[in-house]
Amino acid sequence: MSSSDPPEDTDLNPSALGTKAHWDSLYALELTNHTSNPSDIGTIWFSDSDCESRIYQYLTSDILSLPSSTTFLDVGTGNGHLLFSLLEDGDFEGDGMVGVDYSEGSVELARNIAAQTEGAAGVKFLQLDVIYDRPKLEVFGERIAKEGGFDVVLDKGTFDAISLSDEVVQDGTGRRVYEVYPERVAEWVKVDKGILLVTSCNWTEEELVRRMTEGGKLEVKGRIKYPEFTFGGKKGSTVCSVAFQRKI
Ligand SMILES: C[S@@+](CC[C@H](N)C(=O)[O-])C[C@H]1O[C@@H](n2cnc3c(N)ncnc32)[C@H](O)[C@@H]1O
């Protein structure tokens, strides 16, 4: 490696957060809590970074000029709160929204919360493993199939979780599951104007960009700014959000 080469990323150390068993038991608990107290909707990831309102501001900014009919897919949706937060001010319609997660408990929790949330009746939640399930676009609905994908694919903390899995895909390449993630999600983004917005706390912005673009299917479209801190002479933030567009 020469001094001009970009630094190599190292894999993240696998942890329980990279296993389905972890998420199944978390959502079983959150479902029980929600049933006994409907105002308890469970964890909102990265809420201390004011993440959802920054995502909302970016998606409603003049940079993107998204119409109310914009379609959204939330990958690894958890309790579905990111989608519900986009409905709050009436800028977008629930009919164009789909949340997917590999944990059945997440899907049940998100559906229960949708039933109590104004404007969320049209939001669809499906159980789907982003890495191993390769569904046809029809599973997301006729409109998504006809339009060739979603306008906006969202990921808040899901690539992070998948990066903590030690699983290797059985396709002969020896790649860990997070290394195939970009090519999987890119398939659901509309080719011309669609975007994928990934929010991470495990990767730096630079690493995230490298990981998501190295397969050649995605390129950077924009970034969300978060407050920065300086540590050891280096600037950084605890969370980063980067928007990618699918290359033609
Ligand atoms: C850190 S949580 C984030 C949840 C939600 N996006 C939020 O911001 O609150 C990660 C989510 O990814 C889901 N997940 C992890 N691996 C997945 C996979 N292979 N396919 C689909 N969902 C997955 C987990 O079940 C969990 O809900």
The ligand as a Tripos MOL2 file, in Angstrom:
@<TRIPOS>MOLECULE
LIG
   27    29     1     0     0
SMALL
NO_CHARGES

@<TRIPOS>ATOM
      1 C1        -30.4490   -0.4660   15.4280 C.3       1 LIG1
      2 S1        -32.0000   -1.1500   14.9970 S.3       1 LIG1
      3 C2        -32.7230    0.2000   14.1510 C.3       1 LIG1
      4 C3        -34.2200    0.1440   14.0950 C.3       1 LIG1
      5 C4        -34.8860    1.3430   13.3820 C.3       1 LIG1
      6 N1        -34.3430    1.5590   12.0590 N.3       1 LIG1
      7 C5        -34.7320    2.5950   14.2010 C.2       1 LIG1
      8 O1        -34.0150    3.5140   13.7790 O.co2     1 LIG1
      9 O2        -35.3000    2.6740   15.2900 O.co2     1 LIG1
     10 C6        -31.5640   -2.2660   13.6630 C.3       1 LIG1
     11 C7        -32.7590   -2.9460   13.0110 C.3       1 LIG1
     12 O3        -32.3130   -3.7110   11.8960 O.3       1 LIG1
     13 C8        -33.0390   -4.9230   11.8530 C.3       1 LIG1
     14 N2        -32.2370   -5.8610   11.0380 N.ar      1 LIG1
     15 C9        -30.9800   -6.3290   11.3070 C.ar      1 LIG1
     16 N3        -30.5700   -7.1640   10.3400 N.ar      1 LIG1
     17 C10       -31.5600   -7.2170    9.4160 C.ar      1 LIG1
     18 C11       -31.7330   -7.9150    8.1780 C.ar      1 LIG1
     19 N4        -30.7920   -8.7490    7.7090 N.pl3     1 LIG1
     20 N5        -32.8810   -7.7260    7.4810 N.ar      1 LIG1
     21 C12       -33.8490   -6.8960    7.9690 C.ar      1 LIG1
     22 N6        -33.7620   -6.2270    9.1480 N.ar      1 LIG1
     23 C13       -32.6280   -6.3820    9.8600 C.ar      1 LIG1
     24 C14       -33.2000   -5.2960   13.3190 C.3       1 LIG1
     25 O4        -34.2370   -6.2290   13.5380 O.3       1 LIG1
     26 C15       -33.4860   -3.9310   13.9280 C.3       1 LIG1
     27 O5        -34.8510   -3.6400   13.9280 O.3       1 LIG1
@<TRIPOS>BOND
     1     1     2 1
     2     2     3 1
     3     2    10 1
     4     3     4 1
     5     4     5 1
     6     5     6 1
     7     5     7 1
     8     7     8 2
     9     7     9 1
    10    10    11 1
    11    11    12 1
    12    11    26 1
    13    12    13 1
    14    13    14 1
    15    13    24 1
    16    14    15 ar
    17    14    23 ar
    18    15    16 ar
    19    16    17 ar
    20    17    18 ar
    21    17    23 ar
    22    18    19 1
    23    18    20 ar
    24    20    21 ar
    25    21    22 ar
    26    22    23 ar
    27    24    25 1
    28    24    26 1
    29    26    27 1
@<TRIPOS>SUBSTRUCTURE
     1 LIG1         1 GROUP 0 **** ****
